[in-house]
Amino acid sequence: MTRGPAKSPRRRTAAGVLALALPLSLVGCSARGASLGTTSSLCFHALPAAAAAVHDRGSLLGVRLVVASRLRRRVPAAAALGDTKLCMVAYKGTFVPGDVSKPLGGHGGDFAVVGVNQAGTEVLGTLLLNHLPLAFRHNV
């Protein structure tokens, strides 16, 4: 019985590096999928509360982590929250105040933006708008 040519030290080293690199690359892929690498990814736990606030209507556009004071022009009550961070979850559809929980303002709109506390446990209010005041780029 004949054996093939002996493997050179260089080939053994390359095979060893490949054997280590493959599992590490798979771990890297799964870790990357677990987070978008954005501050808004902290808000994905707010999705169930937001969906309940719009009664599962409309299409989810995305999420944003926003400092409440940034909203004070459109929502004067947000000024009382100071620099508290809120999770904002946007939906596209046709909404009227009776369609959502805790509507802010008496008008309907093509978008509903639900404000949820950062813990994701409490809906603070739902804005009904005809255009979005913020970009919601981080889709889920």
N, C-alpha and C positions, 0 to 999 in steps of 0.2 A: 504494500500500500504506500502510495507516494503522497506526500503533503505538498501543498502549494508553497510558494516562496514565503519566507519569513517576512513578517511586517517590519518595516523600518521604524525606528523610534519616532520619526516625524509623523508617520501614519498613526501610530498609537496615540501620540499627543493630540493630533487632530480629532481622532475618534473620541478621546476623553473630553476634549473641549466641547465637541458637539453633544455628547451625552449630558453634559452639565448645562449647556446653553438652551437646549430644547425645553426642559421643564421650567427653567427661569423665564423663558419667553412666554410660555403658556400662562404662568402666574402673572406676568406683566399685562397680558391681554385681559385677563379676568379682572385685575385691579382697575384697569382703565375703564372697563365697562361699568364698574360699580359707581363711578363718579364722573361727571362731565368736566371736572377740574374748574368749575365755576363756583362763585359764592352762591348762586341761585340753586345749586344742587342741594343745599341745606333745606330748601323748601319743598322737596318732593313729598315729604311726609304730610304736608298740608293739603295734598290733592283730595283725599277722601272728604275732608270738611268742606272744601270748595265745591266739589261735585254735588254734595248734599245741598249746599246753599243755592245752586242753580237747578236743583231737582233733576240732575242728569240731563239737562237740555244743552244744546249747542255743541260746538266742537272745541276741544281744548287747543289753545294756541301756544301756551307756554307759561313759565313761572319766572318771577323776579323777586329778589330780595331787595327791599327798598327801605330807606330811612323815612320814618313817618313825616318828619318836617319837610321833606321834599313834596309832599302831597298837599300842604296847607293852603296853597292857592285854590285848588279845585275842591278840597274838602277841609273847610276851616276847622272842623272838630279834630282833625289830625294834629293840629298844633299842640293840643293838650298832651299828646303822646311824646312830644319832644324828639329825641334822637333814637327812639325805640325802632328796632328793625321789624318790618312786617313782611310776610310772604304775600305777594300779589299773584293771583292766578287768573289768567284771561281766557275767556270763551267767546267764540263768534257764533251768532245766531240772531234771533229776534226776541228781545226781552222787554217786558213791562214790569213795573214794580210788583205786581201780584205773582210774578213767576219766580221771584228770588227771595231769599232770606235777608233780612236787614237791609232793604234798599235805601240808598242815600240819594235823595232827590226824587221828584215826582214824575220824571220823564222816562220813557222807554228808550231803547237804542239797539244798535246792531252788535254791541259788545257788552259783556258783563265782566267786570274785574272785581274779584272777590279778595278782600283783605282778611288774612288769617294771621293770628299771632304766630310768632316764630316757633313755638312748640307744636303748632299744628292742631291745637285742641279747641280753639274758639274763633268763630267767624266774627270779625269786627264790623263788617259792613260790605255792601255790594254796590259798586258804581255801575250805572247803566249809561253807556256812552255811544255816540255815533262815530267816534274815531278814538284810537288808543293814544293816550298821552305819553306812553313809554313803549320802548321796543321790547317785545317778548320773543327773543331769538332762540332761547334754549328750550326747544321742544322735547317732549318725552315720547 
